[in-house]
Amino acid sequence: QVQLVESGGGLVQPGGSLRLSCAASGTIFSINDMAWYRQAPGKKRELVATITSDHSTDYADSVKGRFTISRDNAKHTVHLEMNSLKPEDTAVYYCNAEIAPTRLPYRIADYWGQGTQVTVSS
């Protein structure tokens, strides 16, 4: 049973910073891409940032230059460093990972965390 657990959300003032973390646990053989998504009230879930197993990254235009995604392959963790936060960054942030629980059979599935609330407000 694979689980993703996020932490690090909270309330922050505009211009402030937060660091989100996500840890994968359970039976894990390998993890491919990991990502952060977010969903604001009344809006669709959107991709924020992705990172491959060899640490190549990509970002939504709205967060480029402000957010940094990183991962620790040995610890099965992914992080999102968020700086210069804006009110429009307010959302529930979800961790996502493509995980193969076992070597045989080798089957990759998408796993999601439960989400962590980020609120940017004065």
N, C-alpha and C positions, 0 to 999 in steps of 0.2 A: 504494500500500500504506500503510494507516494503522496506526500503532502508538501504544499508550499505555504509558508507562514511569513507574512509581512510584518514589519514593525517600523516605527519612526515617524508616523504621521502626527499631526497636531495643528494647533493654531499658531500662526506666525504673522507678523506685520508685513505690509508691502515693503519690498526691498530686502527682506530677511532671507534666511537659509534654513533648509531642512535636509536631512539625509535619511532616505528610506533604505531599508534592508529587507531581503527576502532569503529565507533558508529553505532548501529542499531537503526532505528527510524521507526515510523508508528504504525500500529496496531500489537501488539506483545503479545501473551499469554505466550509462553515459548520459550526458546532457548536451544537446546541440545548442541551438539558439536560445537565448533568454531575452526577455523583454519586459518593459513596463508599459502598461496602458492606463488610461484614465477615463472616467466618465463623470461629467458634470450633470447636475439635475436637468432633466428634460432634453438631454443631448445623447447622441450615440457614443459608444465607447470608441476611443481613438488611440492609435499607437503613438507613444511618446518617444521611446528609444529602444533600440535593439543592440545586442552584442552577440557575436558568434563565439564558438568555442576557442577560436584563435584570437579573440579580442578585437575583431573588427567591429566598428560601431556605426550606427546611423541614427539620425534624430529627426523628429518633426521640425518643420521650419519654425514653428512657434516657440520652440525651446532651445534652438541652436545657440550656442555661446553662453547659455545660462545653466543648462543641465549637463551632467556627466554621468554616464553609465559605466559601471565596472563590474568585474566578477572575480571570484576566487574559485577556480575549478576544483581544487583540493577540498575546499569546505562546502562546495555546492551552494554558494551564495551569489547573489547579485545585489548591487547597490545602485541607488540613484541619488546623486548629489545635486541638490536644487538650490541655485543662487538667484539673487535679484528677483525674488518671487513677486508675482503680480496677482491681483484679485482674480483675474481670469484663469489662473492656475488652480483655483479651487475646484476640487473634484475628489472622488474616491479613486485611489491609485491601486492598480492590480498588477501583480507579478505573474508572468507567464513563462513557461519553459517547455521545450520539446525534450522529453525524457524517454530513454529506453530502460525499463526496469531490469531487464535481464539480457545476458549475451545470447542465450538460446532459449526460446525464440527471440530474435532481435526485432522488436516492434516499438516504434516511436509513437508516442501519444502526446497530446497537448494537455498540460496541467495548469491550473489557475489557483492563485491564492484567494483568500476571502476578502481582500481589499482593506485599505487603510485610508482614513479620511485626512485630507489636507485642506485646511481652510486658511486663506490669505485675506486678512481683514484688519483694519485699524480699529 
